């Protein structure tokens, strides 16, 4: 985990995005798609 240096902002943004993508609001706007079986 980055706590200092040039990657701190990128890590904070990634963390924020992952938290957003787990929110009820996000999940209600972006439902999961069904996956097709390969083979």
Secondary structure, DSSP 8 states (H G I E B T S, - for coil): --SSSTTHHHHHHHHHHHHHHTSHHHHHHS---------
